[in-house]
Amino acid sequence: MGYIRPSRQPHLPQQKIFSLKFTIFQSSSENTMVQIAVASASNVGMQVIEALLARKKHQIIVLYRSEIPAGSIQHPDLTYVKVNFQDKKQLTDALRGVHTMLSFIIAHKDPGSVSQKNLIDAAIEAGVKRFAPSEWGCSNPEGIPWYAEKVVIRKYLEEVNKEKKVIEYSLFQCGHFADYLAFPHRTAKQLLPLNMHYDFHNCRAIVVEGREHIDSISLITVFDLANVVAEAIEYEGEWPVQGGVLGTTVTPAQILELGEKIRDRPFTVEKVTLEDLETGVVETSWVPLMTHPAIPTDKVLPYSKSALQRTLIGMSKGAFTVGDGWNKLLPSYRFIPLEGFLYTVWAGESRKALSSTD
């Protein structure tokens, strides 16, 4: 079984984008090459593709509804196929001979989950053995509108397998990416930096009053998630429906303690009440801006306020706390420790800040 060990980097240049280096030990599995299809590969999807290509044993096709994005990965074992996700026959033809289907269709951009339902139907018709729906995040989407379609697909997969199992599937859930705590630094080639309400760069945070030791969030590096998915592709047993991929689970208090330790300074903490959040009131001096290509510029601020509100409410309901289904099936896999990962990102800057005040 493969595992990853982070390399030591005592100092990182102060810049917005850099790459962390890891030593990758390839799996010793002798599994034969399989064909994999990836639908609408996002940042996370491209990171998974990189992990699969590194194994040098699989053929991958990427299904796109529009033109191939500039800067997309180019590789002899990777093929891009333009499809119409409303055309089941076209999808079925594209999936013939595919063993495993990974979906990264953005849930809130697929009203009624039409595209993903068509993809599931086509996968079944084409004889695809395994399917991973577009999860890659929270375990409980209740109250988070942009994740609502994930519930629709979970129910659809249950329904199509009700009489007999027609397709094996697993809900790959990982919580949040630890990489976002590195904002504004970029820690993975394919994952865009995203600000959180735990702002290590400015040493500040927003928490729900009285729930600092109650709420929790599961954090994992996108590097680990991608490599666990690559391991899962080669797993010879049946995929578990509840496919939690658990890096670590921490409380807000533990994140703050870790942040102050790594940055070597106190964090400025603003507190909001759960009651205010549930009535739509978000009164803070700052909001982590969700600057992402999928969000129109004029919608960034309102979307960011809504995201903060829904994320904090979600944490109180365990939305971002995931299980360890895949951890149990891949016991030899070594996850990157959260503290070591964040130290690699921030320790150098903390020393610079200290020296500048001497």
C-alpha positions in Angstrom: 0.0 0.0 0.0 1.3 3.5 -0.8 2.0 6.2 1.7 3.3 9.7 1.7 5.8 11.5 3.9 6.1 15.3 3.9 9.6 16.5 3.2 11.1 19.0 5.7 11.2 22.6 4.5 12.7 24.9 7.2 12.0 28.1 5.3 9.5 29.1 2.6 9.7 32.2 0.5 7.1 34.8 1.2 4.9 34.6 -1.9 1.4 33.8 -2.8 2.0 30.5 -4.7 4.4 27.7 -3.9 4.4 24.0 -4.1 4.9 21.7 -1.1 7.1 18.7 -2.0 6.2 15.2 -0.9 7.9 11.8 -1.3 5.5 9.4 -3.0 5.9 5.7 -2.4 4.1 3.9 -5.2 1.7 1.1 -4.3 3.1 -2.4 -4.7 -0.2 -3.6 -6.0 0.1 -5.7 -9.2 -3.5 -4.8 -10.3 -3.9 -4.6 -14.0 -4.5 -1.3 -15.7 -8.1 -0.1 -15.7 -9.9 2.6 -17.6 -11.2 5.5 -15.6 -13.6 8.2 -16.6 -13.7 11.6 -14.8 -16.7 13.9 -15.3 -16.2 17.7 -15.2 -12.8 17.6 -13.5 -12.6 20.5 -11.1 -9.6 21.6 -9.1 -10.0 18.5 -6.9 -10.7 16.3 -9.9 -7.5 17.4 -11.6 -5.5 16.7 -8.4 -7.0 13.2 -8.4 -6.0 12.8 -12.1 -2.4 13.7 -11.2 -2.3 11.1 -8.5 -3.7 8.4 -10.9 -1.3 9.3 -13.6 1.6 9.1 -11.2 0.9 5.4 -10.9 1.6 4.8 -14.5 -1.0 2.0 -14.9 -4.4 3.5 -15.8 -6.0 5.0 -18.9 -8.2 8.1 -18.1 -10.8 9.9 -20.1 -12.1 13.3 -19.0 -15.7 14.2 -20.0 -16.1 17.9 -20.6 -19.3 19.8 -21.7 -17.3 22.7 -23.2 -13.8 23.4 -24.4 -10.8 22.0 -22.6 -9.7 24.7 -20.1 -6.3 26.3 -20.8 -3.5 24.8 -18.8 -5.2 21.4 -18.5 -3.0 18.4 -17.8 -1.6 16.8 -21.0 -0.4 13.2 -20.8 -0.3 10.1 -23.1 -2.7 8.2 -20.8 -5.2 11.1 -20.6 -7.9 11.8 -23.2 -10.4 14.6 -23.2 -13.8 13.9 -24.7 -16.4 16.6 -25.2 -19.9 15.4 -24.4 -23.5 16.6 -23.9 -24.5 15.6 -20.4 -28.1 15.8 -21.5 -27.5 13.1 -24.1 -27.6 9.6 -22.4 -26.7 7.8 -25.6 -23.6 9.9 -26.1 -22.6 9.4 -22.5 -23.2 5.7 -22.7 -21.0 5.4 -25.8 -18.3 7.4 -24.2 -18.3 5.1 -21.1 -18.1 1.8 -22.9 -15.1 -0.1 -21.5 -14.8 2.1 -18.5 -14.2 0.4 -15.1 -14.6 3.3 -12.7 -16.4 6.6 -13.0 -15.5 9.6 -10.9 -17.9 12.6 -10.9 -16.9 16.2 -10.1 -20.0 17.9 -11.5 -20.6 21.0 -9.4 -23.8 20.3 -7.5 -25.4 23.7 -7.4 -24.7 24.1 -11.2 -26.7 21.0 -11.9 -30.4 21.8 -11.1 -32.4 18.7 -10.4 -29.1 16.7 -10.7 -30.1 16.0 -14.3 -26.5 15.8 -15.6 -25.4 13.5 -12.8 -28.5 11.3 -13.0 -27.8 10.9 -16.7 -24.2 10.0 -16.0 -25.3 7.3 -13.5 -27.9 5.9 -16.0 -25.3 5.9 -18.8 -22.7 4.3 -16.5 -25.1 1.4 -15.7 -26.0 1.0 -19.3 -22.3 0.9 -20.3 -21.4 -1.7 -17.7 -19.3 0.6 -15.5 -18.4 -1.3 -12.3 -17.9 1.5 -9.9 -19.2 5.1 -9.5 -18.1 7.9 -7.2 -20.7 10.7 -7.2 -19.7 14.3 -6.7 -19.2 14.4 -3.0 -15.7 15.4 -1.9 -16.7 17.4 1.1 -19.3 17.4 3.8 -21.2 14.5 5.2 -24.4 16.2 6.2 -25.5 18.9 3.6 -28.6 19.9 5.6 -29.0 23.6 5.6 -26.2 24.2 3.0 -28.1 25.1 -0.2 -25.2 24.7 -2.6 -24.8 21.1 -1.4 -28.5 20.2 -1.6 -28.2 18.3 -4.9 -25.7 15.9 -3.2 -28.7 14.5 -1.2 -30.7 14.1 -4.4 -27.9 11.9 -5.9 -27.5 9.9 -2.7 -31.2 9.0 -2.8 -31.0 8.3 -6.6 -28.1 5.8 -6.1 -30.0 4.1 -3.3 -33.1 3.9 -5.6 -31.3 2.4 -8.6 -29.7 -0.3 -6.4 -32.9 -1.0 -4.5 -34.0 -4.2 -6.2 -30.5 -5.4 -6.9 -27.0 -3.9 -7.0 -26.5 -2.5 -10.5 -23.5 -0.3 -9.8 -21.1 -0.2 -6.9 -20.6 3.3 -5.4 -18.9 5.1 -2.6 -19.5 8.6 -1.1 -16.0 10.0 -0.8 -16.4 12.6 2.0 -13.4 14.4 3.5 -14.7 17.5 5.3 -12.6 20.6 4.5 -9.2 20.9 2.9 -6.4 21.8 5.3 -4.8 23.5 2.3 -7.3 26.4 2.9 -5.6 27.2 6.2 -2.6 28.1 4.1 -4.4 30.9 2.3 -3.1 33.0 0.4 -0.4 30.4 -0.3 -1.1 27.7 -2.8 0.0 24.2 -1.5 -1.2 22.0 -4.4 -0.8 22.5 -8.1 -4.5 22.0 -9.0 -6.3 23.3 -5.9 -7.0 27.1 -5.8 -6.4 28.8 -2.4 -9.6 29.6 -0.5 -10.0 31.8 2.5 -11.6 30.5 5.7 -12.9 31.9 8.9 -9.7 30.6 10.4 -7.3 33.1 8.9 -3.7 32.1 9.7 -2.3 34.8 7.4 -3.8 37.6 9.4 -4.0 35.7 12.7 -7.7 36.1 13.2 -10.8 33.9 13.4 -14.6 33.9 13.6 -16.2 31.3 15.9 -19.6 30.6 17.4 -19.8 31.7 21.0 -19.9 28.9 23.5 -19.2 26.2 20.9 -15.5 26.5 20.7 -15.1 23.0 22.3 -18.3 21.5 20.9 -18.3 22.0 17.2 -15.8 20.1 15.0 -14.4 20.0 11.5 -12.5 17.3 9.6 -9.4 18.5 7.8 -7.3 16.7 5.2 -4.8 17.8 2.5 -6.0 17.5 -1.0 -2.8 15.6 -1.7 -4.0 12.9 0.7 -7.5 12.8 -0.6 -6.3 12.4 -4.2 -3.9 9.5 -3.2 -6.6 7.7 -1.2 -8.9 7.8 -4.2 -6.0 6.4 -6.3 -5.6 3.6 -3.7 -9.4 3.0 -3.8 -9.3 2.6 -7.5 -7.0 -0.4 -7.0 -8.8 -1.8 -4.0 -10.0 -5.3 -4.8 -12.8 -5.5 -2.3 -16.2 -3.9 -2.5 -16.4 -0.2 -2.2 -18.1 1.0 1.0 -21.1 3.3 0.5 -20.0 5.5 3.4 -16.6 6.4 2.1 -15.2 8.8 4.7 -11.6 9.8 4.2 -10.5 11.2 7.5 -7.3 13.2 7.9 -8.1 14.6 11.4 -11.0 16.1 13.3 -10.5 19.2 15.4 -12.6 21.7 17.4 -12.4 25.5 16.8 -10.5 25.8 20.1 -7.9 23.3 18.8 -7.5 25.1 15.5 -7.0 28.4 17.4 -4.5 26.8 19.7 -2.6 25.3 16.8 -2.7 28.6 14.9 -1.3 30.6 17.8 1.4 28.0 18.4 2.5 27.9 14.7 2.3 31.7 14.1 3.7 32.4 17.6 1.3 35.1 18.4 -2.3 35.4 19.6 -5.3 35.4 17.2 -7.9 38.1 17.2 -11.2 36.1 17.7 -14.6 37.5 16.9 -17.6 35.6 18.2 -21.1 35.3 16.7 -24.1 33.5 18.2 -25.8 30.5 16.7 -29.2 32.2 17.2 -28.1 35.2 15.1 -26.7 33.0 12.4 -29.9 31.0 12.2 -31.9 34.2 11.6 -29.5 35.4 8.9 -27.6 37.9 11.0 -23.8 38.0 10.3 -22.2 40.9 12.1 -18.4 40.7 11.9 -15.7 43.2 11.0 -14.5 41.0 8.2 -15.7 38.1 6.1 -13.5 35.5 4.4 -14.0 36.3 0.7 -14.7 33.4 -1.5 -12.7 34.4 -4.6 -13.3 31.5 -6.9 -13.7 31.4 -10.7 -17.2 29.8 -10.2 -18.4 32.9 -8.4 -19.2 36.1 -10.3 -17.2 39.1 -9.1 -20.4 41.1 -8.1 -21.6 38.1 -6.1 -18.5 37.5 -4.1 -19.4 39.5 -1.0 -23.0 38.3 -0.6 -21.9 34.7 -1.4 -19.1 35.0 1.1 -21.4 36.1 3.9 -23.8 33.3 3.2 -21.0 30.8 3.0 -19.7 32.0 6.4 -23.2 31.7 7.9 -24.0 28.3 6.5 -20.5 26.9 7.3 -20.7 27.9 11.0 -24.3 26.5 11.2 -23.1 23.4 9.4 -20.3 22.8 11.8 -22.8 22.9 14.7 -24.7 20.1 13.0 -21.6 18.0 12.2 -21.8 18.8 8.5 -18.0 18.8 8.0 -17.2 15.9 10.3 -16.6 12.7 8.4 -16.2 9.0 9.1 -13.2 6.8 8.4 -14.6 4.2 6.1 -11.6 4.3 3.7 -9.1 4.6 6.5 -10.2 1.2 7.8 -9.8 -0.4 4.4 -6.4 1.2 3.7 -4.7 0.9 7.1 -1.2 1.2 5.7 -1.8 4.7 4.2 0.0 7.4 6.2 -1.8 10.8 6.3 0.1 14.0 6.5 -0.2 15.4 10.1 -2.1 18.6 10.2 0.4 20.3 12.5 3.4 19.3 10.4 1.6 20.5 7.2 0.8 23.9 8.7 4.2 24.3 10.2 5.7 23.7 6.8 3.6 26.6 5.4 3.8 29.1 8.2 6.9 28.7 10.4 9.1 30.7 8.1 6.8 33.7 8.1 6.4 33.6 11.8 10.2 33.8 12.2 10.2 36.8 9.8 7.5 38.6 11.7 9.4 38.1 15.0 12.7 39.4 13.6 11.0 42.5 12.1 9.8 43.5 15.6 13.2 43.1 17.3 
